[in-house]
Every structure is written in structure tokens, then in C-alpha cells.
Amino acid sequence: MTQDQLAERVGVTPGTISQLETGRINYRQPLLEALADALQCRPGDILNVDPTQDDAIWSLWETLEPAQRRQAFQIIETFKKTGSD
């Protein structure tokens, strides 16, 4: 999606989207929620996830079924407790 398309969906100018992306302006909660709605994600995803990193853990996490997520979480907890590499 282009900045123009996103701006139109959210009801802001493309310049606002550009300034958000480059950190020249800060977001406010209503805008963050509108962006998340337009991008079909959660507000936290915008702040925490870099969609350009295909090999990042969240890329895998998003593909897991609930039972697989529970199992993965247990494995990570085990690594944390044991200090395994």
C-alpha cells in the first residue's frame, strides 16, 4: 500500500504518513488505532513489528495455531530458565 492509499484510508495527508514513518512527528492513540484498522493489524504491531524482516520470530509466531503457540512458549520458557543456547 502506498502512503497516498494509507493516508486516504485513515483520513490524513500523505505528508502526515511520511512524517510518521520518518519520526518527524509523533503518533497519537486515535491515529495509531486508525492506522491499525486500515492495515488490518493491532496497534502494537505497528510499533513492535518490522514487516521487512521475514526471518524474525513474529513472522513465524503469526503462522502458528494456538496449540503450537503454547508449545513454542513453553520451549522459550525452558530456554529462559535453563540458560540454554
Backbone as XML, in Angstrom:
<?xml version="1.0"?>
<chain id="A" units="angstrom">
  <residue number="1" name="MET">
    <atom name="N" x="0.847" y="-1.167" z="0.000"/>
    <atom name="CA" x="0.000" y="0.000" z="0.000"/>
    <atom name="C" x="0.898" y="1.237" z="0.000"/>
  </residue>
  <residue number="2" name="THR">
    <atom name="N" x="0.542" y="2.193" z="-0.782"/>
    <atom name="CA" x="1.324" y="3.432" z="-0.846"/>
    <atom name="C" x="0.943" y="4.358" z="0.307"/>
  </residue>
  <residue number="3" name="GLN">
    <atom name="N" x="1.767" y="5.361" z="0.524"/>
    <atom name="CA" x="1.453" y="6.360" z="1.536"/>
    <atom name="C" x="0.160" y="7.080" z="1.181"/>
  </residue>
  <residue number="4" name="ASP">
    <atom name="N" x="-0.027" y="7.349" z="-0.085"/>
    <atom name="CA" x="-1.259" y="8.020" z="-0.528"/>
    <atom name="C" x="-2.488" y="7.179" z="-0.211"/>
  </residue>
  <residue number="5" name="GLN">
    <atom name="N" x="-2.409" y="5.888" z="-0.499"/>
    <atom name="CA" x="-3.544" y="4.999" z="-0.234"/>
    <atom name="C" x="-3.832" y="4.900" z="1.260"/>
  </residue>
  <residue number="6" name="LEU">
    <atom name="N" x="-2.780" y="4.757" z="2.053"/>
    <atom name="CA" x="-2.961" y="4.665" z="3.502"/>
    <atom name="C" x="-3.531" y="5.968" z="4.049"/>
  </residue>
  <residue number="7" name="ALA">
    <atom name="N" x="-3.000" y="7.074" z="3.601"/>
    <atom name="CA" x="-3.489" y="8.378" z="4.059"/>
    <atom name="C" x="-4.970" y="8.532" z="3.746"/>
  </residue>
  <residue number="8" name="GLU">
    <atom name="N" x="-5.372" y="8.116" z="2.559"/>
    <atom name="CA" x="-6.783" y="8.218" z="2.176"/>
    <atom name="C" x="-7.653" y="7.355" z="3.071"/>
  </residue>
  <residue number="9" name="ARG">
    <atom name="N" x="-7.206" y="6.149" z="3.365"/>
    <atom name="CA" x="-7.986" y="5.249" z="4.231"/>
    <atom name="C" x="-8.130" y="5.791" z="5.649"/>
  </residue>
  <residue number="10" name="VAL">
    <atom name="N" x="-7.078" y="6.464" z="6.119"/>
    <atom name="CA" x="-7.057" y="6.940" z="7.502"/>
    <atom name="C" x="-7.642" y="8.339" z="7.631"/>
  </residue>
  <residue number="11" name="GLY">
    <atom name="N" x="-7.649" y="9.089" z="6.534"/>
    <atom name="CA" x="-8.185" y="10.437" z="6.579"/>
    <atom name="C" x="-7.179" y="11.492" z="6.968"/>
  </residue>
  <residue number="12" name="VAL">
    <atom name="N" x="-5.922" y="11.263" z="6.596"/>
    <atom name="CA" x="-4.858" y="12.242" z="6.834"/>
    <atom name="C" x="-4.159" y="12.505" z="5.502"/>
  </residue>
  <residue number="13" name="THR">
    <atom name="N" x="-3.189" y="13.398" z="5.522"/>
    <atom name="CA" x="-2.454" y="13.683" z="4.295"/>
    <atom name="C" x="-1.314" y="12.680" z="4.121"/>
  </residue>
  <residue number="14" name="PRO">
    <atom name="N" x="-0.876" y="12.471" z="2.899"/>
    <atom name="CA" x="0.301" y="11.626" z="2.684"/>
    <atom name="C" x="1.527" y="12.158" z="3.423"/>
  </residue>
  <residue number="15" name="GLY">
    <atom name="N" x="1.603" y="13.478" z="3.551"/>
    <atom name="CA" x="2.710" y="14.079" z="4.303"/>
    <atom name="C" x="2.724" y="13.635" z="5.753"/>
  </residue>
  <residue number="16" name="THR">
    <atom name="N" x="1.539" y="13.497" z="6.340"/>
    <atom name="CA" x="1.457" y="13.022" z="7.719"/>
    <atom name="C" x="1.996" y="11.605" z="7.820"/>
  </residue>
  <residue number="17" name="ILE">
    <atom name="N" x="1.638" y="10.757" z="6.876"/>
    <atom name="CA" x="2.137" y="9.380" z="6.887"/>
    <atom name="C" x="3.657" y="9.378" z="6.741"/>
  </residue>
  <residue number="18" name="SER">
    <atom name="N" x="4.164" y="10.179" z="5.841"/>
    <atom name="CA" x="5.604" y="10.279" z="5.632"/>
    <atom name="C" x="6.315" y="10.731" z="6.905"/>
  </residue>
  <residue number="19" name="GLN">
    <atom name="N" x="5.769" y="11.744" z="7.544"/>
    <atom name="CA" x="6.389" y="12.264" z="8.766"/>
    <atom name="C" x="6.335" y="11.246" z="9.902"/>
  </residue>
  <residue number="20" name="LEU">
    <atom name="N" x="5.278" y="10.462" z="9.974"/>
    <atom name="CA" x="5.203" y="9.394" z="10.974"/>
    <atom name="C" x="6.283" y="8.342" z="10.720"/>
  </residue>
  <residue number="21" name="GLU">
    <atom name="N" x="6.414" y="7.960" z="9.456"/>
    <atom name="CA" x="7.389" y="6.930" z="9.100"/>
    <atom name="C" x="8.820" y="7.359" z="9.397"/>
  </residue>
  <residue number="22" name="THR">
    <atom name="N" x="9.106" y="8.619" z="9.220"/>
    <atom name="CA" x="10.474" y="9.100" z="9.432"/>
    <atom name="C" x="10.719" y="9.601" z="10.855"/>
  </residue>
  <residue number="23" name="GLY">
    <atom name="N" x="9.679" y="9.599" z="11.684"/>
    <atom name="CA" x="9.831" y="10.016" z="13.070"/>
    <atom name="C" x="9.844" y="11.518" z="13.264"/>
  </residue>
  <residue number="24" name="ARG">
    <atom name="N" x="9.440" y="12.267" z="12.261"/>
    <atom name="CA" x="9.414" y="13.731" z="12.406"/>
    <atom name="C" x="8.231" y="14.206" z="13.230"/>
  </residue>
  <residue number="25" name="ILE">
    <atom name="N" x="7.176" y="13.400" z="13.293"/>
    <atom name="CA" x="6.051" y="13.699" z="14.181"/>
    <atom name="C" x="5.722" y="12.439" z="14.965"/>
  </residue>
  <residue number="26" name="ASN">
    <atom name="N" x="5.125" y="12.631" z="16.104"/>
    <atom name="CA" x="4.712" y="11.503" z="16.940"/>
    <atom name="C" x="3.271" y="11.132" z="16.627"/>
  </residue>
  <residue number="27" name="TYR">
    <atom name="N" x="2.939" y="9.907" z="16.934"/>
    <atom name="CA" x="1.569" y="9.455" z="16.738"/>
    <atom name="C" x="0.750" y="9.772" z="17.985"/>
  </residue>
  <residue number="28" name="ARG">
    <atom name="N" x="-0.531" y="9.807" z="17.814"/>
    <atom name="CA" x="-1.488" y="9.876" z="18.924"/>
    <atom name="C" x="-2.330" y="8.607" z="18.829"/>
  </residue>
  <residue number="29" name="GLN">
    <atom name="N" x="-2.864" y="8.196" z="19.945"/>
    <atom name="CA" x="-3.587" y="6.925" z="20.013"/>
    <atom name="C" x="-4.698" y="6.786" z="18.965"/>
  </residue>
  <residue number="30" name="PRO">
    <atom name="N" x="-5.532" y="7.796" z="18.763"/>
    <atom name="CA" x="-6.579" y="7.634" z="17.744"/>
    <atom name="C" x="-6.013" y="7.375" z="16.342"/>
  </residue>
  <residue number="31" name="LEU">
    <atom name="N" x="-4.919" y="8.052" z="16.002"/>
    <atom name="CA" x="-4.305" y="7.832" z="14.698"/>
    <atom name="C" x="-3.694" y="6.439" z="14.621"/>
  </residue>
  <residue number="32" name="LEU">
    <atom name="N" x="-3.044" y="6.016" z="15.690"/>
    <atom name="CA" x="-2.476" y="4.666" z="15.723"/>
    <atom name="C" x="-3.562" y="3.620" z="15.514"/>
  </residue>
  <residue number="33" name="GLU">
    <atom name="N" x="-4.692" y="3.793" z="16.164"/>
    <atom name="CA" x="-5.800" y="2.850" z="16.016"/>
    <atom name="C" x="-6.379" y="2.885" z="14.607"/>
  </residue>
  <residue number="34" name="ALA">
    <atom name="N" x="-6.467" y="4.072" z="14.012"/>
    <atom name="CA" x="-6.963" y="4.183" z="12.637"/>
    <atom name="C" x="-5.998" y="3.527" z="11.655"/>
  </residue>
  <residue number="35" name="LEU">
    <atom name="N" x="-4.700" y="3.705" z="11.880"/>
    <atom name="CA" x="-3.702" y="3.052" z="11.031"/>
    <atom name="C" x="-3.800" y="1.539" z="11.143"/>
  </residue>
  <residue number="36" name="ALA">
    <atom name="N" x="-3.936" y="1.050" z="12.364"/>
    <atom name="CA" x="-4.049" y="-0.399" z="12.565"/>
    <atom name="C" x="-5.289" y="-0.946" z="11.869"/>
  </residue>
  <residue number="37" name="ASP">
    <atom name="N" x="-6.373" y="-0.227" z="11.964"/>
    <atom name="CA" x="-7.597" y="-0.654" z="11.290"/>
    <atom name="C" x="-7.392" y="-0.691" z="9.780"/>
  </residue>
  <residue number="38" name="ALA">
    <atom name="N" x="-6.777" y="0.333" z="9.237"/>
    <atom name="CA" x="-6.538" y="0.393" z="7.793"/>
    <atom name="C" x="-5.574" y="-0.691" z="7.331"/>
  </residue>
  <residue number="39" name="LEU">
    <atom name="N" x="-4.623" y="-1.050" z="8.192"/>
    <atom name="CA" x="-3.629" y="-2.057" z="7.840"/>
    <atom name="C" x="-4.028" y="-3.466" z="8.282"/>
  </residue>
  <residue number="40" name="GLN">
    <atom name="N" x="-5.195" y="-3.565" z="8.889"/>
    <atom name="CA" x="-5.739" y="-4.847" z="9.362"/>
    <atom name="C" x="-4.765" y="-5.561" z="10.303"/>
  </residue>
  <residue number="41" name="CYS">
    <atom name="N" x="-4.360" y="-4.816" z="11.331"/>
    <atom name="CA" x="-3.471" y="-5.384" z="12.341"/>
    <atom name="C" x="-3.827" y="-4.758" z="13.685"/>
  </residue>
  <residue number="42" name="ARG">
    <atom name="N" x="-3.069" y="-5.085" z="14.699"/>
    <atom name="CA" x="-3.253" y="-4.495" z="16.021"/>
    <atom name="C" x="-2.356" y="-3.266" z="16.153"/>
  </residue>
  <residue number="43" name="PRO">
    <atom name="N" x="-2.751" y="-2.288" z="16.948"/>
    <atom name="CA" x="-1.898" y="-1.105" z="17.114"/>
    <atom name="C" x="-0.467" y="-1.456" z="17.538"/>
  </residue>
  <residue number="44" name="GLY">
    <atom name="N" x="-0.334" y="-2.418" z="18.413"/>
    <atom name="CA" x="1.000" y="-2.818" z="18.863"/>
    <atom name="C" x="1.869" y="-3.362" z="17.749"/>
  </residue>
  <residue number="45" name="ASP">
    <atom name="N" x="1.253" y="-3.969" z="16.751"/>
    <atom name="CA" x="2.020" y="-4.493" z="15.627"/>
    <atom name="C" x="2.751" y="-3.376" z="14.889"/>
  </residue>
  <residue number="46" name="ILE">
    <atom name="N" x="2.134" y="-2.237" z="14.808"/>
    <atom name="CA" x="2.747" y="-1.098" z="14.116"/>
    <atom name="C" x="3.983" y="-0.631" z="14.872"/>
  </residue>
  <residue number="47" name="LEU">
    <atom name="N" x="3.923" y="-0.698" z="16.178"/>
    <atom name="CA" x="5.027" y="-0.207" z="16.998"/>
    <atom name="C" x="6.131" y="-1.238" z="17.192"/>
  </residue>
  <residue number="48" name="ASN">
    <atom name="N" x="5.786" y="-2.520" z="17.174"/>
    <atom name="CA" x="6.744" y="-3.553" z="17.554"/>
    <atom name="C" x="7.249" y="-4.444" z="16.438"/>
  </residue>
  <residue number="49" name="VAL">
    <atom name="N" x="6.614" y="-4.444" z="15.300"/>
    <atom name="CA" x="6.936" y="-5.405" z="14.263"/>
    <atom name="C" x="7.484" y="-4.710" z="13.028"/>
  </residue>
  <residue number="50" name="ASP">
    <atom name="N" x="8.623" y="-5.204" z="12.551"/>
    <atom name="CA" x="9.187" y="-4.715" z="11.298"/>
    <atom name="C" x="8.825" y="-5.727" z="10.214"/>
  </residue>
  <residue number="51" name="PRO">
    <atom name="N" x="7.847" y="-5.422" z="9.376"/>
    <atom name="CA" x="7.385" y="-6.393" z="8.391"/>
    <atom name="C" x="8.400" y="-6.720" z="7.313"/>
  </residue>
  <residue number="52" name="THR">
    <atom name="N" x="9.512" y="-5.994" z="7.268"/>
    <atom name="CA" x="10.529" y="-6.283" z="6.268"/>
    <atom name="C" x="11.476" y="-7.392" z="6.703"/>
  </residue>
  <residue number="53" name="GLN">
    <atom name="N" x="11.377" y="-7.843" z="7.948"/>
    <atom name="CA" x="12.248" y="-8.901" z="8.462"/>
    <atom name="C" x="11.515" y="-10.232" z="8.425"/>
  </residue>
  <residue number="54" name="ASP">
    <atom name="N" x="11.649" y="-10.942" z="7.297"/>
    <atom name="CA" x="10.960" y="-12.214" z="7.126"/>
    <atom name="C" x="11.449" y="-13.293" z="8.078"/>
  </residue>
  <residue number="55" name="ASP">
    <atom name="N" x="12.681" y="-13.186" z="8.571"/>
    <atom name="CA" x="13.224" y="-14.226" z="9.428"/>
    <atom name="C" x="13.047" y="-13.924" z="10.918"/>
  </residue>
  <residue number="56" name="ALA">
    <atom name="N" x="12.288" y="-12.900" z="11.239"/>
    <atom name="CA" x="12.071" y="-12.530" z="12.636"/>
    <atom name="C" x="11.070" y="-13.481" z="13.296"/>
  </residue>
  <residue number="57" name="ILE">
    <atom name="N" x="11.162" y="-13.603" z="14.595"/>
    <atom name="CA" x="10.340" y="-14.556" z="15.346"/>
    <atom name="C" x="8.854" y="-14.319" z="15.155"/>
  </residue>
  <residue number="58" name="TRP">
    <atom name="N" x="8.435" y="-13.053" z="15.066"/>
    <atom name="CA" x="6.998" y="-12.790" z="14.922"/>
    <atom name="C" x="6.462" y="-13.289" z="13.586"/>
  </residue>
  <residue number="59" name="SER">
    <atom name="N" x="7.325" y="-13.369" z="12.575"/>
    <atom name="CA" x="6.876" y="-13.904" z="11.290"/>
    <atom name="C" x="6.459" y="-15.358" z="11.437"/>
  </residue>
  <residue number="60" name="LEU">
    <atom name="N" x="7.204" y="-16.101" z="12.218"/>
    <atom name="CA" x="6.848" y="-17.489" z="12.496"/>
    <atom name="C" x="5.653" y="-17.574" z="13.442"/>
  </residue>
  <residue number="61" name="TRP">
    <atom name="N" x="5.682" y="-16.766" z="14.485"/>
    <atom name="CA" x="4.635" y="-16.790" z="15.501"/>
    <atom name="C" x="3.254" y="-16.604" z="14.885"/>
  </residue>
  <residue number="62" name="GLU">
    <atom name="N" x="3.145" y="-15.683" z="13.956"/>
    <atom name="CA" x="1.854" y="-15.376" z="13.342"/>
    <atom name="C" x="1.289" y="-16.548" z="12.544"/>
  </residue>
  <residue number="63" name="THR">
    <atom name="N" x="2.145" y="-17.497" z="12.155"/>
    <atom name="CA" x="1.679" y="-18.645" z="11.363"/>
    <atom name="C" x="1.268" y="-19.827" z="12.226"/>
  </residue>
  <residue number="64" name="LEU">
    <atom name="N" x="1.515" y="-19.755" z="13.537"/>
    <atom name="CA" x="1.241" y="-20.882" z="14.423"/>
    <atom name="C" x="-0.211" y="-20.936" z="14.872"/>
  </residue>
  <residue number="65" name="GLU">
    <atom name="N" x="-0.702" y="-22.148" z="15.022"/>
    <atom name="CA" x="-2.021" y="-22.379" z="15.608"/>
    <atom name="C" x="-1.913" y="-22.175" z="17.119"/>
  </residue>
  <residue number="66" name="PRO">
    <atom name="N" x="-3.025" y="-21.963" z="17.824"/>
    <atom name="CA" x="-2.964" y="-21.738" z="19.273"/>
    <atom name="C" x="-2.195" y="-22.819" z="20.042"/>
  </residue>
  <residue number="67" name="ALA">
    <atom name="N" x="-2.393" y="-24.066" z="19.714"/>
    <atom name="CA" x="-1.677" y="-25.147" z="20.415"/>
    <atom name="C" x="-0.179" y="-25.061" z="20.147"/>
  </residue>
  <residue number="68" name="GLN">
    <atom name="N" x="0.186" y="-24.714" z="18.929"/>
    <atom name="CA" x="1.602" y="-24.573" z="18.593"/>
    <atom name="C" x="2.213" y="-23.380" z="19.312"/>
  </residue>
  <residue number="69" name="ARG">
    <atom name="N" x="1.446" y="-22.316" z="19.480"/>
    <atom name="CA" x="1.945" y="-21.147" z="20.208"/>
    <atom name="C" x="2.212" y="-21.499" z="21.668"/>
  </residue>
  <residue number="70" name="ARG">
    <atom name="N" x="1.305" y="-22.263" z="22.264"/>
    <atom name="CA" x="1.513" y="-22.680" z="23.665"/>
    <atom name="C" x="2.780" y="-23.510" z="23.777"/>
  </residue>
  <residue number="71" name="GLN">
    <atom name="N" x="2.975" y="-24.426" z="22.843"/>
    <atom name="CA" x="4.161" y="-25.270" z="22.868"/>
    <atom name="C" x="5.430" y="-24.429" z="22.665"/>
  </residue>
  <residue number="72" name="ALA">
    <atom name="N" x="5.403" y="-23.509" z="21.725"/>
    <atom name="CA" x="6.560" y="-22.649" z="21.474"/>
    <atom name="C" x="6.874" y="-21.804" z="22.707"/>
  </residue>
  <residue number="73" name="PHE">
    <atom name="N" x="5.841" y="-21.304" z="23.354"/>
    <atom name="CA" x="6.042" y="-20.504" z="24.562"/>
    <atom name="C" x="6.711" y="-21.339" z="25.650"/>
  </residue>
  <residue number="74" name="GLN">
    <atom name="N" x="6.272" y="-22.574" z="25.808"/>
    <atom name="CA" x="6.869" y="-23.467" z="26.807"/>
    <atom name="C" x="8.344" y="-23.727" z="26.508"/>
  </residue>
  <residue number="75" name="ILE">
    <atom name="N" x="8.662" y="-23.889" z="25.240"/>
    <atom name="CA" x="10.060" y="-24.110" z="24.852"/>
    <atom name="C" x="10.896" y="-22.877" z="25.174"/>
  </residue>
  <residue number="76" name="ILE">
    <atom name="N" x="10.381" y="-21.714" z="24.856"/>
    <atom name="CA" x="11.102" y="-20.473" z="25.147"/>
    <atom name="C" x="11.277" y="-20.298" z="26.652"/>
  </residue>
  <residue number="77" name="GLU">
    <atom name="N" x="10.246" y="-20.607" z="27.418"/>
    <atom name="CA" x="10.355" y="-20.538" z="28.881"/>
    <atom name="C" x="11.448" y="-21.463" z="29.386"/>
  </residue>
  <residue number="78" name="THR">
    <atom name="N" x="11.552" y="-22.647" z="28.804"/>
    <atom name="CA" x="12.588" y="-23.606" z="29.205"/>
    <atom name="C" x="13.968" y="-23.032" z="28.912"/>
  </residue>
  <residue number="79" name="PHE">
    <atom name="N" x="14.167" y="-22.444" z="27.742"/>
    <atom name="CA" x="15.447" y="-21.815" z="27.427"/>
    <atom name="C" x="15.780" y="-20.727" z="28.437"/>
  </residue>
  <residue number="80" name="LYS">
    <atom name="N" x="14.769" y="-19.947" z="28.781"/>
    <atom name="CA" x="14.971" y="-18.849" z="29.731"/>
    <atom name="C" x="15.397" y="-19.375" z="31.096"/>
  </residue>
  <residue number="81" name="LYS">
    <atom name="N" x="14.743" y="-20.444" z="31.553"/>
    <atom name="CA" x="15.023" y="-20.998" z="32.883"/>
    <atom name="C" x="16.390" y="-21.691" z="32.942"/>
  </residue>
  <residue number="82" name="THR">
    <atom name="N" x="16.761" y="-22.375" z="31.855"/>
    <atom name="CA" x="17.994" y="-23.162" z="31.877"/>
    <atom name="C" x="19.200" y="-22.412" z="31.360"/>
  </residue>
  <residue number="83" name="GLY">
    <atom name="N" x="18.944" y="-21.297" z="30.675"/>
    <atom name="CA" x="20.056" y="-20.551" z="30.105"/>
    <atom name="C" x="20.660" y="-21.247" z="28.898"/>
  </residue>
  <residue number="84" name="SER">
    <atom name="N" x="19.885" y="-22.137" z="28.262"/>
    <atom name="CA" x="20.384" y="-22.875" z="27.111"/>
    <atom name="C" x="20.653" y="-21.950" z="25.946"/>
  </residue>
  <residue number="85" name="ASP">
    <atom name="N" x="21.612" y="-22.323" z="25.120"/>
    <atom name="CA" x="21.933" y="-21.528" z="23.932"/>
    <atom name="C" x="21.139" y="-22.008" z="22.752"/>
  </residue>
</chain>
